Amino acid sequence: MLAFIRACPADLIFEATWLDPHAGQPATDYVRAALRAGRHVVTANKGPVAFAYRELRDQARAHDVGFFFESTVMDGAPVLGVAREGLPGCHVTRIRGVLNSTTNAMLCRMEEGLSYEAALAEMQAAGLAEADPTLDVDGWDSAVKTVVLANVAMGADLRPADVAREGIRG
């Protein structure tokens, strides 16, 4: 795949691999290769931003190409763009919110009396939770989103393992 990315004559690479919350691969290597080859990159994958934001941002600047990742947090609501371009004179010191829609919906249904298992089954039937919902219910998706927000909006240099994480299984 890396050889294809380097040789591809396209102007833009859309990276759409799965999220690996422990290493951010292979997505980070794909984005890195595309930027180094002078390709614009669009990704919805949180991994590259969580594991290599500064490097990838700098690669994009060095090659005069775009690195677009707005849909990594809040399903494309422009929260990252607002933080980068709309608040340049502000120093963000705190970010709060529910960062995972699957667990948020499950917790709401559990408040209404559903068991964890029934709430999960309902989310899977609705297409909100994956067949393997581990990233959602164990808190990895939220941890990675927290890192993306901290790295982009607050200038941090964190990785998902740096975030205290607690799932909702219990």
Order of alpha helices (4+ residues) and beta strands (2+ residues): alpha-beta-alpha-beta-alpha-beta-alpha-alpha-alpha-alpha
